[in-house]
Amino acid sequence: MKSQKKRKDKKDNKKDNDKENNAKIIRSKLKKGFDIDTIILYPLATEKAINMITYQNKIVFIVDKRATKDMIRSALLKLFKFKPKKINVMIDTKNRKKVYVTMPDDKKALDIATELGIL
């Protein structure tokens, strides 16, 4: 029993250290020329993106290519006052970083799109 408890404690400590290290990395990157206001470049308003807004409660943004998921999450929290449920990132054929943001259940992507002027 004691060895299992020690393993759990080590895993918990490792998770805490990872979270602290991620926060330090984000802060250091923000100091090196990143600004939360400039991470999200613009929302995407293609036919596919608009269908995702209306039917899947997802919104699509083009972001700075150097941005990480944690940085994007903090930018969304600051700019739009919500914590996303899930973030998927991809590089498209035009060499842009595209982010698919799944909205939380209490927030509608349609409201954010209206606020941004997409719809």
SEVEXNU-224152 format. One record per atom (N, C-alpha, C, CB): x, y, z; residue number from 0; atom name; chain; residue in three letters. Coordinates in nm, 4 decimals. Glycine has a CB too. Layout:
- px, py, pz, n, atom, chain, res
- X, Y, Z, NUM, CA, A, Ala
...
//
This chain:
- px, py, pz, n, atom, chain, res
- 0.0813, -0.1200, 0.0000, 0, N, A, Met
- 0.0000, 0.0000, 0.0000, 0, CA, A, Met
- 0.0856, 0.1263, 0.0000, 0, C, A, Met
- -0.0925, -0.0001, 0.1197, 0, CB, A, Met
- 0.1937, 0.1226, 0.0775, 1, N, A, Lys
- 0.2776, 0.2422, 0.0876, 1, CA, A, Lys
- 0.3427, 0.2745, -0.0461, 1, C, A, Lys
- 0.3851, 0.2236, 0.1952, 1, CB, A, Lys
- 0.3854, 0.1700, -0.1193, 2, N, A, Ser
- 0.4511, 0.1953, -0.2475, 2, CA, A, Ser
- 0.3524, 0.2560, -0.3487, 2, C, A, Ser
- 0.5114, 0.0644, -0.3034, 2, CB, A, Ser
- 0.2255, 0.2116, -0.3462, 3, N, A, Gln
- 0.1257, 0.2700, -0.4353, 3, CA, A, Gln
- 0.0999, 0.4157, -0.3994, 3, C, A, Gln
- -0.0049, 0.1902, -0.4293, 3, CB, A, Gln
- 0.0987, 0.4444, -0.2703, 4, N, A, Lys
- 0.0758, 0.5819, -0.2261, 4, CA, A, Lys
- 0.1919, 0.6707, -0.2678, 4, C, A, Lys
- 0.0563, 0.5875, -0.0735, 4, CB, A, Lys
- 0.3150, 0.6176, -0.2570, 5, N, A, Lys
- 0.4323, 0.6950, -0.2981, 5, CA, A, Lys
- 0.4273, 0.7229, -0.4484, 5, C, A, Lys
- 0.5626, 0.6199, -0.2615, 5, CB, A, Lys
- 0.3860, 0.6220, -0.5258, 6, N, A, Arg
- 0.3757, 0.6417, -0.6705, 6, CA, A, Arg
- 0.2729, 0.7492, -0.7041, 6, C, A, Arg
- 0.3387, 0.5101, -0.7398, 6, CB, A, Arg
- 0.1591, 0.7455, -0.6343, 7, N, A, Lys
- 0.0567, 0.8479, -0.6568, 7, CA, A, Lys
- 0.1103, 0.9860, -0.6217, 7, C, A, Lys
- -0.0694, 0.8176, -0.5742, 7, CB, A, Lys
- 0.1796, 0.9948, -0.5087, 8, N, A, Asp
- 0.2357, 1.1229, -0.4677, 8, CA, A, Asp
- 0.3358, 1.1737, -0.5705, 8, C, A, Asp
- 0.3023, 1.1106, -0.3306, 8, CB, A, Asp
- 0.4185, 1.0838, -0.6236, 9, N, A, Lys
- 0.5163, 1.1241, -0.7248, 9, CA, A, Lys
- 0.4460, 1.1726, -0.8510, 9, C, A, Lys
- 0.6109, 1.0075, -0.7581, 9, CB, A, Lys
- 0.3383, 1.1012, -0.8929, 10, N, A, Lys
- 0.2642, 1.1431, -1.0117, 10, CA, A, Lys
- 0.1984, 1.2784, -0.9895, 10, C, A, Lys
- 0.1586, 1.0387, -1.0488, 10, CB, A, Lys
- 0.1395, 1.2984, -0.8714, 11, N, A, Asp
- 0.0759, 1.4265, -0.8407, 11, CA, A, Asp
- 0.1783, 1.5389, -0.8414, 11, C, A, Asp
- 0.0050, 1.4203, -0.7047, 11, CB, A, Asp
- 0.2960, 1.5133, -0.7822, 12, N, A, Asn
- 0.4020, 1.6136, -0.7805, 12, CA, A, Asn
- 0.4491, 1.6443, -0.9220, 12, C, A, Asn
- 0.5197, 1.5662, -0.6943, 12, CB, A, Asn
- 0.4600, 1.5396, -1.0049, 13, N, A, Lys
- 0.5036, 1.5605, -1.1417, 13, CA, A, Lys
- 0.4018, 1.6446, -1.2189, 13, C, A, Lys
- 0.5258, 1.4261, -1.2116, 13, CB, A, Lys
- 0.2716, 1.6180, -1.1996, 14, N, A, Lys
- 0.1674, 1.6974, -1.2655, 14, CA, A, Lys
- 0.1739, 1.8422, -1.2210, 14, C, A, Lys
- 0.0285, 1.6397, -1.2360, 14, CB, A, Lys
- 0.1933, 1.8645, -1.0909, 15, N, A, Asp
- 0.2033, 2.0009, -1.0403, 15, CA, A, Asp
- 0.3239, 2.0714, -1.1004, 15, C, A, Asp
- 0.2123, 2.0013, -0.8872, 15, CB, A, Asp
- 0.4375, 2.0008, -1.1072, 16, N, A, Asn
- 0.5578, 2.0595, -1.1657, 16, CA, A, Asn
- 0.5381, 2.0893, -1.3133, 16, C, A, Asn
- 0.6770, 1.9665, -1.1467, 16, CB, A, Asn
- 0.4702, 1.9997, -1.3860, 17, N, A, Asp
- 0.4435, 2.0231, -1.5279, 17, CA, A, Asp
- 0.3574, 2.1469, -1.5480, 17, C, A, Asp
- 0.3752, 1.9013, -1.5903, 17, CB, A, Asp
- 0.2550, 2.1636, -1.4641, 18, N, A, Lys
- 0.1682, 2.2817, -1.4750, 18, CA, A, Lys
- 0.2475, 2.4090, -1.4475, 18, C, A, Lys
- 0.0491, 2.2711, -1.3771, 18, CB, A, Lys
- 0.3329, 2.4043, -1.3455, 19, N, A, Glu
- 0.4145, 2.5218, -1.3136, 19, CA, A, Glu
- 0.5115, 2.5524, -1.4274, 19, C, A, Glu
- 0.4921, 2.4998, -1.1822, 19, CB, A, Glu
- 0.5734, 2.4488, -1.4836, 20, N, A, Asn
- 0.6663, 2.4696, -1.5943, 20, CA, A, Asn
- 0.5947, 2.5257, -1.7164, 20, C, A, Asn
- 0.7364, 2.3389, -1.6302, 20, CB, A, Asn
- 0.4746, 2.4740, -1.7475, 21, N, A, Asn
- 0.3974, 2.5272, -1.8599, 21, CA, A, Asn
- 0.3642, 2.6744, -1.8390, 21, C, A, Asn
- 0.2686, 2.4468, -1.8791, 21, CB, A, Asn
- 0.3261, 2.7104, -1.7177, 22, N, A, Ala
- 0.2947, 2.8502, -1.6885, 22, CA, A, Ala
- 0.4189, 2.9374, -1.7061, 22, C, A, Ala
- 0.2389, 2.8646, -1.5452, 22, CB, A, Ala
- 0.5347, 2.8870, -1.6618, 23, N, A, Lys
- 0.6595, 2.9628, -1.6774, 23, CA, A, Lys
- 0.6942, 2.9800, -1.8248, 23, C, A, Lys
- 0.7752, 2.8925, -1.6038, 23, CB, A, Lys
- 0.6756, 2.8740, -1.9022, 24, N, A, Ile
- 0.7056, 2.8817, -2.0451, 24, CA, A, Ile
- 0.6149, 2.9834, -2.1136, 24, C, A, Ile
- 0.6902, 2.7436, -2.1112, 24, CB, A, Ile
- 0.4867, 2.9812, -2.0798, 25, N, A, Ile
- 0.3924, 3.0763, -2.1401, 25, CA, A, Ile
- 0.4329, 3.2187, -2.1040, 25, C, A, Ile
- 0.2470, 3.0478, -2.0932, 25, CB, A, Ile
- 0.4648, 3.2410, -1.9753, 26, N, A, Arg
- 0.5054, 3.3757, -1.9333, 26, CA, A, Arg
- 0.6324, 3.4196, -2.0052, 26, C, A, Arg
- 0.5269, 3.3804, -1.7812, 26, CB, A, Arg
- 0.7295, 3.3291, -2.0214, 27, N, A, Ser
- 0.8547, 3.3659, -2.0874, 27, CA, A, Ser
- 0.8310, 3.3958, -2.2353, 27, C, A, Ser
- 0.9588, 3.2536, -2.0719, 27, CB, A, Ser
- 0.7440, 3.3194, -2.3012, 28, N, A, Lys
- 0.7142, 3.3456, -2.4421, 28, CA, A, Lys
- 0.6407, 3.4778, -2.4581, 28, C, A, Lys
- 0.6310, 3.2312, -2.5017, 28, CB, A, Lys
- 0.5523, 3.5088, -2.3640, 29, N, A, Leu
- 0.4823, 3.6363, -2.3716, 29, CA, A, Leu
- 0.5796, 3.7514, -2.3555, 29, C, A, Leu
- 0.3729, 3.6442, -2.2652, 29, CB, A, Leu
- 0.6848, 3.7313, -2.2761, 30, N, A, Lys
- 0.7844, 3.8365, -2.2592, 30, CA, A, Lys
- 0.8692, 3.8531, -2.3840, 30, C, A, Lys
- 0.8734, 3.8064, -2.1397, 30, CB, A, Lys
- 0.8842, 3.7470, -2.4639, 31, N, A, Lys
- 0.9715, 3.7511, -2.5812, 31, CA, A, Lys
- 0.9004, 3.7999, -2.7071, 31, C, A, Lys
- 1.0291, 3.6145, -2.6063, 31, CB, A, Lys
- 0.8022, 3.8850, -2.6949, 32, N, A, Gly
- 0.7389, 3.9419, -2.8126, 32, CA, A, Gly
- 0.5964, 3.8968, -2.8354, 32, C, A, Gly
- 0.8185, 3.9092, -2.9311, 32, CB, A, Gly
- 0.5484, 3.8018, -2.7569, 33, N, A, Phe
- 0.4100, 3.7604, -2.7677, 33, CA, A, Phe
- 0.3244, 3.8510, -2.6822, 33, C, A, Phe
- 0.3925, 3.6136, -2.7264, 33, CB, A, Phe
- 0.2093, 3.8848, -2.7342, 34, N, A, Asp
- 0.1111, 3.9601, -2.6587, 34, CA, A, Asp
- -0.0209, 3.8858, -2.6735, 34, C, A, Asp
- 0.1006, 4.1095, -2.7083, 34, CB, A, Asp
- -0.0941, 3.8717, -2.5663, 35, N, A, Ile
- -0.2196, 3.7959, -2.5711, 35, CA, A, Ile
- -0.3140, 3.8537, -2.6759, 35, C, A, Ile
- -0.2877, 3.7956, -2.4331, 35, CB, A, Ile
- -0.3087, 3.9836, -2.6961, 36, N, A, Asp
- -0.3969, 4.0464, -2.7945, 36, CA, A, Asp
- -0.3586, 4.0113, -2.9380, 36, C, A, Asp
- -0.3950, 4.1967, -2.7769, 36, CB, A, Asp
- -0.2333, 3.9720, -2.9615, 37, N, A, Thr
- -0.1884, 3.9435, -3.0984, 37, CA, A, Thr
- -0.1781, 3.7943, -3.1288, 37, C, A, Thr
- -0.0546, 4.0082, -3.1224, 37, CB, A, Thr
- -0.2131, 3.7083, -3.0351, 38, N, A, Ile
- -0.2073, 3.5640, -3.0603, 38, CA, A, Ile
- -0.3163, 3.5248, -3.1598, 38, C, A, Ile
- -0.2230, 3.4838, -2.9279, 38, CB, A, Ile
- -0.4403, 3.5678, -3.1354, 39, N, A, Ile
- -0.5505, 3.5378, -3.2268, 39, CA, A, Ile
- -0.5526, 3.6459, -3.3341, 39, C, A, Ile
- -0.6883, 3.5301, -3.1509, 39, CB, A, Ile
- -0.5296, 3.6054, -3.4586, 40, N, A, Leu
- -0.5215, 3.7022, -3.5668, 40, CA, A, Leu
- -0.6596, 3.7416, -3.6184, 40, C, A, Leu
- -0.4380, 3.6465, -3.6800, 40, CB, A, Leu
- -0.7422, 3.6422, -3.6568, 41, N, A, Tyr
- -0.8767, 3.6727, -3.7053, 41, CA, A, Tyr
- -0.9612, 3.5457, -3.7083, 41, C, A, Tyr
- -0.8710, 3.7372, -3.8458, 41, CB, A, Tyr
- -1.0939, 3.5601, -3.7039, 42, N, A, Pro
- -1.1817, 3.4433, -3.7172, 42, CA, A, Pro
- -1.1965, 3.4059, -3.8648, 42, C, A, Pro
- -1.3212, 3.4715, -3.6541, 42, CB, A, Pro
- -1.2187, 3.2797, -3.8893, 43, N, A, Leu
- -1.2347, 3.2324, -4.0258, 43, CA, A, Leu
- -1.3836, 3.2287, -4.0607, 43, C, A, Leu
- -1.1702, 3.0923, -4.0437, 43, CB, A, Leu
- -1.4191, 3.2804, -4.1777, 44, N, A, Ala
- -1.5599, 3.2907, -4.2166, 44, CA, A, Ala
- -1.5855, 3.2187, -4.3482, 44, C, A, Ala
- -1.6019, 3.4377, -4.2282, 44, CB, A, Ala
- -1.5388, 3.0958, -4.3591, 45, N, A, Thr
- -1.5669, 3.0154, -4.4782, 45, CA, A, Thr
- -1.6993, 2.9424, -4.4588, 45, C, A, Thr
- -1.4515, 2.9141, -4.5064, 45, CB, A, Thr
- -1.7463, 2.8773, -4.5633, 46, N, A, Glu
- -1.8727, 2.8045, -4.5546, 46, CA, A, Glu
- -1.8641, 2.6920, -4.4504, 46, C, A, Glu
- -1.9106, 2.7467, -4.6926, 46, CB, A, Glu
- -1.7517, 2.6212, -4.4510, 47, N, A, Lys
- -1.7330, 2.5130, -4.3548, 47, CA, A, Lys
- -1.7299, 2.5667, -4.2119, 47, C, A, Lys
- -1.6038, 2.4363, -4.3852, 47, CB, A, Lys
- -1.6608, 2.6780, -4.1912, 48, N, A, Ala
- -1.6505, 2.7365, -4.0571, 48, CA, A, Ala
- -1.7873, 2.7841, -4.0074, 48, C, A, Ala
- -1.5506, 2.8538, -4.0572, 48, CB, A, Ala
- -1.8672, 2.8411, -4.0946, 49, N, A, Ile
- -1.9998, 2.8885, -4.0546, 49, CA, A, Ile
- -2.0915, 2.7709, -4.0225, 49, C, A, Ile
- -2.0618, 2.9756, -4.1653, 49, CB, A, Ile
- -2.0804, 2.6613, -4.0983, 50, N, A, Asn
- -2.1575, 2.5412, -4.0652, 50, CA, A, Asn
- -2.1167, 2.4857, -3.9288, 50, C, A, Asn
- -2.1386, 2.4338, -4.1737, 50, CB, A, Asn
- -1.9888, 2.4914, -3.8990, 51, N, A, Met
- -1.9423, 2.4444, -3.7681, 51, CA, A, Met
- -1.9972, 2.5325, -3.6561, 51, C, A, Met
- -1.7883, 2.4422, -3.7632, 51, CB, A, Met
- -2.0062, 2.6629, -3.6808, 52, N, A, Ile
- -2.0616, 2.7547, -3.5800, 52, CA, A, Ile
- -2.2074, 2.7204, -3.5523, 52, C, A, Ile
- -2.0493, 2.9021, -3.6269, 52, CB, A, Ile
- -2.2843, 2.7005, -3.6579, 53, N, A, Thr
- -2.4288, 2.6815, -3.6385, 53, CA, A, Thr
- -2.4647, 2.5417, -3.5897, 53, C, A, Thr
- -2.5018, 2.7091, -3.7677, 53, CB, A, Thr
- -2.3957, 2.4374, -3.6380, 54, N, A, Tyr
- -2.4382, 2.3013, -3.6070, 54, CA, A, Tyr
- -2.3549, 2.2305, -3.5001, 54, C, A, Tyr
- -2.4355, 2.2207, -3.7308, 54, CB, A, Tyr
- -2.2267, 2.2641, -3.4875, 55, N, A, Gln
- -2.1391, 2.1913, -3.3955, 55, CA, A, Gln
- -2.0944, 2.2731, -3.2750, 55, C, A, Gln
- -2.0185, 2.1432, -3.4692, 55, CB, A, Gln
- -2.1337, 2.3992, -3.2664, 56, N, A, Asn
- -2.0949, 2.4892, -3.1572, 56, CA, A, Asn
- -1.9423, 2.5023, -3.1486, 56, C, A, Asn
- -2.1516, 2.4381, -3.0227, 56, CB, A, Asn
- -1.8789, 2.5141, -3.2663, 57, N, A, Lys
- -1.7343, 2.5341, -3.2753, 57, CA, A, Lys
- -1.7094, 2.6621, -3.3534, 57, C, A, Lys
- -1.6633, 2.4118, -3.3432, 57, CB, A, Lys
- -1.5986, 2.7272, -3.3218, 58, N, A, Ile
- -1.5603, 2.8471, -3.3956, 58, CA, A, Ile
- -1.4144, 2.8310, -3.4389, 58, C, A, Ile
- -1.5803, 2.9770, -3.3087, 58, CB, A, Ile
- -1.3809, 2.8846, -3.5553, 59, N, A, Val
- -1.2487, 2.8643, -3.6138, 59, CA, A, Val
- -1.1755, 2.9980, -3.6178, 59, C, A, Val
- -1.2592, 2.8024, -3.7565, 59, CB, A, Val
- -1.0499, 2.9967, -3.5700, 60, N, A, Phe
- -0.9648, 3.1152, -3.5715, 60, CA, A, Phe
- -0.8345, 3.0835, -3.6434, 60, C, A, Phe
- -0.9370, 3.1651, -3.4277, 60, CB, A, Phe
- -0.7756, 3.1861, -3.7021, 61, N, A, Ile
- -0.6380, 3.1796, -3.7499, 61, CA, A, Ile
- -0.5539, 3.2477, -3.6427, 61, C, A, Ile
- -0.6203, 3.2484, -3.8929, 61, CB, A, Ile
- -0.4479, 3.1800, -3.5984, 62, N, A, Val
- -0.3663, 3.2322, -3.4893, 62, CA, A, Val
- -0.2206, 3.2428, -3.5336, 62, C, A, Val
- -0.3784, 3.1424, -3.3641, 62, CB, A, Val
- -0.1418, 3.3079, -3.4511, 63, N, A, Asp
- 0.0020, 3.3185, -3.4736, 63, CA, A, Asp
- 0.0617, 3.1780, -3.4769, 63, C, A, Asp
- 0.0699, 3.4055, -3.3630, 63, CB, A, Asp
- 0.1522, 3.1546, -3.5680, 64, N, A, Lys
- 0.2059, 3.0205, -3.5884, 64, CA, A, Lys
- 0.2876, 2.9702, -3.4695, 64, C, A, Lys
- 0.2911, 3.0185, -3.7124, 64, CB, A, Lys
- 0.3404, 3.0598, -3.3899, 65, N, A, Arg
- 0.4223, 3.0194, -3.2745, 65, CA, A, Arg
- 0.3397, 2.9945, -3.1490, 65, C, A, Arg
- 0.5263, 3.1255, -3.2456, 65, CB, A, Arg
- 0.2106, 3.0199, -3.1539, 66, N, A, Ala
- 0.1248, 3.0081, -3.0361, 66, CA, A, Ala
- 0.0994, 2.8615, -3.0009, 66, C, A, Ala
- -0.0085, 3.0805, -3.0599, 66, CB, A, Ala
- 0.0968, 2.8337, -2.8699, 67, N, A, Thr
- 0.0656, 2.6998, -2.8214, 67, CA, A, Thr
- -0.0805, 2.6950, -2.7790, 67, C, A, Thr
- 0.1585, 2.6599, -2.7036, 67, CB, A, Thr
- -0.1281, 2.5740, -2.7487, 68, N, A, Lys
- -0.2672, 2.5599, -2.7059, 68, CA, A, Lys
- -0.2928, 2.6355, -2.5760, 68, C, A, Lys
- -0.3029, 2.4121, -2.6884, 68, CB, A, Lys
- -0.1983, 2.6312, -2.4842, 69, N, A, Asp
- -0.2158, 2.7026, -2.3578, 69, CA, A, Asp
- -0.2229, 2.8537, -2.3793, 69, C, A, Asp
- -0.1017, 2.6689, -2.2619, 69, CB, A, Asp
- -0.1413, 2.9038, -2.4702, 70, N, A, Met
- -0.1441, 3.0469, -2.4996, 70, CA, A, Met
- -0.2769, 3.0864, -2.5644, 70, C, A, Met
- -0.0266, 3.0851, -2.5913, 70, CB, A, Met
- -0.3268, 3.0012, -2.6536, 71, N, A, Ile
- -0.4545, 3.0277, -2.7194, 71, CA, A, Ile
- -0.5670, 3.0254, -2.6170, 71, C, A, Ile
- -0.4812, 2.9246, -2.8314, 71, CB, A, Ile
- -0.5628, 2.9285, -2.5263, 72, N, A, Arg
- -0.6652, 2.9170, -2.4220, 72, CA, A, Arg
- -0.6667, 3.0438, -2.3350, 72, C, A, Arg
- -0.6398, 2.7908, -2.3340, 72, CB, A, Arg
- -0.5499, 3.0934, -2.2968, 73, N, A, Ser
- -0.5459, 3.2140, -2.2131, 73, CA, A, Ser
- -0.5916, 3.3371, -2.2907, 73, C, A, Ser
- -0.4044, 3.2365, -2.1586, 73, CB, A, Ser
- -0.5621, 3.3424, -2.4213, 74, N, A, Ala
- -0.6074, 3.4555, -2.5031, 74, CA, A, Ala
- -0.7596, 3.4552, -2.5169, 74, C, A, Ala
- -0.5416, 3.4511, -2.6423, 74, CB, A, Ala
- -0.8176, 3.3374, -2.5361, 75, N, A, Leu
- -0.9637, 3.3278, -2.5446, 75, CA, A, Leu
- -1.0290, 3.3677, -2.4137, 75, C, A, Leu
- -1.0061, 3.1862, -2.5827, 75, CB, A, Leu
- -0.9670, 3.3288, -2.3042, 76, N, A, Leu
- -1.0204, 3.3637, -2.1729, 76, CA, A, Leu
- -1.0172, 3.5148, -2.1523, 76, C, A, Leu
- -0.9411, 3.2930, -2.0618, 76, CB, A, Leu
- -0.9098, 3.5786, -2.1976, 77, N, A, Lys
- -0.8984, 3.7236, -2.1796, 77, CA, A, Lys
- -0.9893, 3.8012, -2.2756, 77, C, A, Lys
- -0.7535, 3.7671, -2.1994, 77, CB, A, Lys
- -0.9895, 3.7611, -2.4023, 78, N, A, Leu
- -1.0625, 3.8381, -2.5031, 78, CA, A, Leu
- -1.2131, 3.8134, -2.5024, 78, C, A, Leu
- -1.0083, 3.8064, -2.6389, 78, CB, A, Leu
- -1.2536, 3.6868, -2.4855, 79, N, A, Phe
- -1.3950, 3.6530, -2.5000, 79, CA, A, Phe
- -1.4601, 3.6042, -2.3714, 79, C, A, Phe
- -1.4108, 3.5487, -2.6053, 79, CB, A, Phe
- -1.3845, 3.5980, -2.2632, 80, N, A, Lys
- -1.4372, 3.5628, -2.1303, 80, CA, A, Lys
- -1.5006, 3.4231, -2.1247, 80, C, A, Lys
- -1.5399, 3.6657, -2.0877, 80, CB, A, Lys
- -1.4356, 3.3250, -2.1885, 81, N, A, Phe
- -1.4801, 3.1870, -2.1738, 81, CA, A, Phe
- -1.3598, 3.0931, -2.1826, 81, C, A, Phe
- -1.5855, 3.1513, -2.2817, 81, CB, A, Phe
- -1.3736, 2.9797, -2.1160, 82, N, A, Lys
- -1.2702, 2.8770, -2.1212, 82, CA, A, Lys
- -1.3183, 2.7696, -2.2180, 82, C, A, Lys
- -1.2402, 2.8168, -1.9783, 82, CB, A, Lys
- -1.2450, 2.7438, -2.3261, 83, N, A, Pro
- -1.2911, 2.6478, -2.4258, 83, CA, A, Pro
- -1.2950, 2.5050, -2.3715, 83, C, A, Pro
- -1.2019, 2.6536, -2.5479, 83, CB, A, Pro
- -1.3878, 2.4284, -2.4257, 84, N, A, Lys
- -1.4007, 2.2886, -2.3862, 84, CA, A, Lys
- -1.2869, 2.2057, -2.4467, 84, C, A, Lys
- -1.5381, 2.2324, -2.4299, 84, CB, A, Lys
- -1.2547, 2.2353, -2.5729, 85, N, A, Lys
- -1.1499, 2.1618, -2.6430, 85, CA, A, Lys
- -1.0907, 2.2511, -2.7512, 85, C, A, Lys
- -1.2052, 2.0299, -2.7041, 85, CB, A, Lys
- -0.9604, 2.2336, -2.7768, 86, N, A, Ile
- -0.8925, 2.3092, -2.8820, 86, CA, A, Ile
- -0.8197, 2.2109, -2.9727, 86, C, A, Ile
- -0.7930, 2.4139, -2.8217, 86, CB, A, Ile
- -0.8480, 2.2182, -3.1035, 87, N, A, Asn
- -0.7759, 2.1391, -3.2032, 87, CA, A, Asn
- -0.6988, 2.2352, -3.2921, 87, C, A, Asn
- -0.8735, 2.0496, -3.2877, 87, CB, A, Asn
- -0.5739, 2.2022, -3.3197, 88, N, A, Val
- -0.4868, 2.2904, -3.3969, 88, CA, A, Val
- -0.4371, 2.2163, -3.5201, 88, C, A, Val
- -0.3674, 2.3402, -3.3110, 88, CB, A, Val
- -0.4305, 2.2885, -3.6323, 89, N, A, Met
- -0.3729, 2.2304, -3.7535, 89, CA, A, Met
- -0.3078, 2.3403, -3.8372, 89, C, A, Met
- -0.4815, 2.1559, -3.8360, 89, CB, A, Met
- -0.2140, 2.2998, -3.9191, 90, N, A, Ile
- -0.1528, 2.3901, -4.0162, 90, CA, A, Ile
- -0.2177, 2.3575, -4.1508, 90, C, A, Ile
- 0.0062, 2.3742, -4.0211, 90, CB, A, Ile
- -0.2789, 2.4579, -4.2142, 91, N, A, Asp
- -0.3472, 2.4315, -4.3405, 91, CA, A, Asp
- -0.2507, 2.4438, -4.4585, 91, C, A, Asp
- -0.4653, 2.5279, -4.3583, 91, CB, A, Asp
- -0.3029, 2.4266, -4.5790, 92, N, A, Thr
- -0.2178, 2.4269, -4.6983, 92, CA, A, Thr
- -0.1622, 2.5648, -4.7316, 92, C, A, Thr
- -0.2953, 2.3745, -4.8165, 92, CB, A, Thr
- -0.2220, 2.6675, -4.6756, 93, N, A, Lys
- -0.1718, 2.8038, -4.6956, 93, CA, A, Lys
- -0.0700, 2.8422, -4.5893, 93, C, A, Lys
- -0.2873, 2.9036, -4.6949, 93, CB, A, Lys
- -0.0261, 2.7424, -4.5117, 94, N, A, Asn
- 0.0750, 2.7596, -4.4072, 94, CA, A, Asn
- 0.0295, 2.8536, -4.2959, 94, C, A, Asn
- 0.2031, 2.8119, -4.4680, 94, CB, A, Asn
- -0.1007, 2.8449, -4.2624, 95, N, A, Arg
- -0.1566, 2.9201, -4.1508, 95, CA, A, Arg
- -0.1897, 2.8222, -4.0398, 95, C, A, Arg
- -0.2828, 3.0009, -4.1939, 95, CB, A, Arg
- -0.1843, 2.8679, -3.9160, 96, N, A, Lys
- -0.2246, 2.7839, -3.8039, 96, CA, A, Lys
- -0.3724, 2.8089, -3.7784, 96, C, A, Lys
- -0.1387, 2.8133, -3.6758, 96, CB, A, Lys
- -0.4511, 2.7028, -3.7943, 97, N, A, Lys
- -0.5958, 2.7109, -3.7804, 97, CA, A, Lys
- -0.6348, 2.6415, -3.6506, 97, C, A, Lys
- -0.6687, 2.6467, -3.9031, 97, CB, A, Lys
- -0.7215, 2.7067, -3.5736, 98, N, A, Val
- -0.7628, 2.6537, -3.4443, 98, CA, A, Val
- -0.9132, 2.6328, -3.4438, 98, C, A, Val
- -0.7205, 2.7479, -3.3296, 98, CB, A, Val
- -0.9536, 2.5101, -3.4129, 99, N, A, Tyr
- -1.0953, 2.4767, -3.3977, 99, CA, A, Tyr
- -1.1247, 2.4757, -3.2479, 99, C, A, Tyr
- -1.1309, 2.3372, -3.4651, 99, CB, A, Tyr
- -1.2083, 2.5684, -3.2037, 100, N, A, Val
- -1.2388, 2.5839, -3.0620, 100, CA, A, Val
- -1.3794, 2.5315, -3.0354, 100, C, A, Val
- -1.2259, 2.7324, -3.0179, 100, CB, A, Val
- -1.3888, 2.4278, -2.9520, 101, N, A, Thr
- -1.5199, 2.3774, -2.9093, 101, CA, A, Thr
- -1.5643, 2.4596, -2.7903, 101, C, A, Thr
- -1.5149, 2.2244, -2.8736, 101, CB, A, Thr
- -1.6809, 2.5184, -2.8023, 102, N, A, Met
- -1.7318, 2.6062, -2.6980, 102, CA, A, Met
- -1.7835, 2.5247, -2.5799, 102, C, A, Met
- -1.8427, 2.6965, -2.7533, 102, CB, A, Met
- -1.7796, 2.5829, -2.4594, 103, N, A, Pro
- -1.8410, 2.5143, -2.3455, 103, CA, A, Pro
- -1.9928, 2.5098, -2.3620, 103, C, A, Pro
- -1.8034, 2.5845, -2.2128, 103, CB, A, Pro
- -2.0569, 2.4237, -2.2839, 104, N, A, Asp
- -2.2015, 2.4038, -2.2994, 104, CA, A, Asp
- -2.2838, 2.5292, -2.2709, 104, C, A, Asp
- -2.2471, 2.2932, -2.2084, 104, CB, A, Asp
- -2.2346, 2.6146, -2.1813, 105, N, A, Asp
- -2.3114, 2.7336, -2.1441, 105, CA, A, Asp
- -2.2912, 2.8505, -2.2402, 105, C, A, Asp
- -2.2739, 2.7767, -2.0046, 105, CB, A, Asp
- -2.1986, 2.8391, -2.3352, 106, N, A, Lys
- -2.1678, 2.9471, -2.4288, 106, CA, A, Lys
- -2.1979, 2.9001, -2.5703, 106, C, A, Lys
- -2.0193, 2.9922, -2.4160, 106, CB, A, Lys
- -2.2520, 2.9871, -2.6526, 107, N, A, Lys
- -2.2854, 2.9531, -2.7907, 107, CA, A, Lys
- -2.1865, 3.0174, -2.8869, 107, C, A, Lys
- -2.4287, 2.9974, -2.8243, 107, CB, A, Lys
- -2.1403, 2.9402, -2.9835, 108, N, A, Ala
- -2.0492, 2.9913, -3.0839, 108, CA, A, Ala
- -2.1174, 3.0972, -3.1696, 108, C, A, Ala
- -1.9969, 2.8777, -3.1712, 108, CB, A, Ala
- -2.2476, 3.0843, -3.1850, 109, N, A, Leu
- -2.3247, 3.1805, -3.2627, 109, CA, A, Leu
- -2.3183, 3.3197, -3.2000, 109, C, A, Leu
- -2.4700, 3.1347, -3.2745, 109, CB, A, Leu
- -2.3205, 3.3264, -3.0663, 110, N, A, Asp
- -2.3112, 3.4558, -2.9971, 110, CA, A, Asp
- -2.1746, 3.5212, -3.0206, 110, C, A, Asp
- -2.3357, 3.4376, -2.8457, 110, CB, A, Asp
- -2.0669, 3.4405, -3.0124, 111, N, A, Ile
- -1.9328, 3.4942, -3.0340, 111, CA, A, Ile
- -1.9173, 3.5389, -3.1799, 111, C, A, Ile
- -1.8250, 3.3884, -2.9975, 111, CB, A, Ile
- -1.9712, 3.4591, -3.2747, 112, N, A, Ala
- -1.9620, 3.4950, -3.4156, 112, CA, A, Ala
- -2.0373, 3.6244, -3.4452, 112, C, A, Ala
- -2.0161, 3.3821, -3.5023, 112, CB, A, Ala
- -2.1501, 3.6419, -3.3807, 113, N, A, Thr
- -2.2273, 3.7658, -3.3976, 113, CA, A, Thr
- -2.1503, 3.8839, -3.3403, 113, C, A, Thr
- -2.3658, 3.7540, -3.3294, 113, CB, A, Thr
- -2.0886, 3.8634, -3.2251, 114, N, A, Glu
- -2.0088, 3.9673, -3.1611, 114, CA, A, Glu
- -1.8906, 4.0068, -3.2495, 114, C, A, Glu
- -1.9591, 3.9198, -3.0237, 114, CB, A, Glu
- -1.8314, 3.9091, -3.3200, 115, N, A, Leu
- -1.7172, 3.9355, -3.4087, 115, CA, A, Leu
- -1.7583, 3.9884, -3.5447, 115, C, A, Leu
- -1.6366, 3.8102, -3.4270, 115, CB, A, Leu
- -1.8863, 3.9783, -3.5792, 116, N, A, Gly
- -1.9343, 4.0289, -3.7065, 116, CA, A, Gly
- -1.9258, 3.9275, -3.8195, 116, C, A, Gly
- -1.8576, 4.1503, -3.7437, 116, CB, A, Gly
- -1.9090, 3.8002, -3.7867, 117, N, A, Ile
- -1.9047, 3.6974, -3.8901, 117, CA, A, Ile
- -2.0442, 3.6723, -3.9445, 117, C, A, Ile
- -1.8442, 3.5673, -3.8353, 117, CB, A, Ile
- -2.1415, 3.6612, -3.8551, 118, N, A, Leu
- -2.2799, 3.6349, -3.8943, 118, CA, A, Leu
- -2.3672, 3.7559, -3.8704, 118, C, A, Leu
- -2.3353, 3.5153, -3.8185, 118, CB, A, Leu
//
